[in-house]
Amino acid sequence: MEPKSININGYDTYFTECEDSAGKYLLITVPPNAGKNISDIASTFVNNHLIKMIDYATTDGIRFIKTYY
């Protein structure tokens, strides 16, 4: 799926919708200039989904937030 642009807590970034054994989630790229407040989105709506759980992943030095809904 092609990444879509989104603004999370004032940071312009990208996301894609994914699924794993824990459930469906939005995989959000953490911009290099982002502070810890970018992941303060539990119990909020992101892309019309209520975020219930947050996890993190790193691939090839790129940080991601996994926001389960």
C-alpha atoms as one frame of an Amber mdcrd trajectory, in Angstrom:
protein
   0.000   0.000   0.000   1.239   3.500  -0.844   2.109   5.719   2.138  -0.336
   8.562   2.816   0.571  11.914   4.329  -0.685  12.810   7.803   0.010  15.349
  10.543   0.551  13.834  13.993   0.859  16.266  16.912   2.235  18.969  14.627
   4.654  16.735  12.699   4.116  16.115   8.974   4.774  12.457   8.245   3.437
   9.385   6.435   1.525   6.241   7.328   0.243   3.015   5.853  -2.374   0.570
   7.146  -1.052  -2.829   8.272  -2.038  -5.921  10.215  -0.151  -8.443  12.331
  -0.994 -11.058  14.964  -1.905  -8.284  17.457  -4.417  -6.694  15.059  -4.835
  -3.849  12.596  -2.658  -0.762  12.964  -1.375   2.356  11.274   2.376   2.271
  10.704   3.474   5.889  11.119   6.959   7.093  10.203   8.624   9.117  12.968
  10.292  12.180  11.403  13.914  12.803  12.487  12.937  16.117  14.138  10.060
  14.621  16.169  10.018  14.686  19.943   8.496  12.074  22.211   5.141  13.888
  22.052   4.543  12.497  18.550   3.504   9.180  20.098   1.091  10.757  22.600
  -1.946   9.658  20.572  -3.452   6.752  22.531  -7.230   7.147  23.004  -7.417
   9.650  20.131  -8.703   9.298  16.583  -6.127   9.029  13.818  -7.332   8.591
  10.242 -10.832   7.836  11.592  -9.563   5.044  13.882  -9.607   5.112  17.695
  -6.050   4.293  18.763  -6.096   1.694  21.544  -2.440   0.662  21.804   0.963
   2.012  20.734   4.097   0.034  19.882   7.352   0.955  18.196   9.522  -0.505
  15.441  12.807   0.392  13.756  13.857  -0.765  10.302  17.059   0.299   8.553
  17.444   3.150  11.049  13.937   4.511  10.384  11.682   4.726  13.444   7.980
   3.880  13.283   4.994   4.042  15.612   2.568   1.132  15.377  -0.841   2.522
  16.387  -3.307  -0.311  16.918  -7.008   0.404  16.568
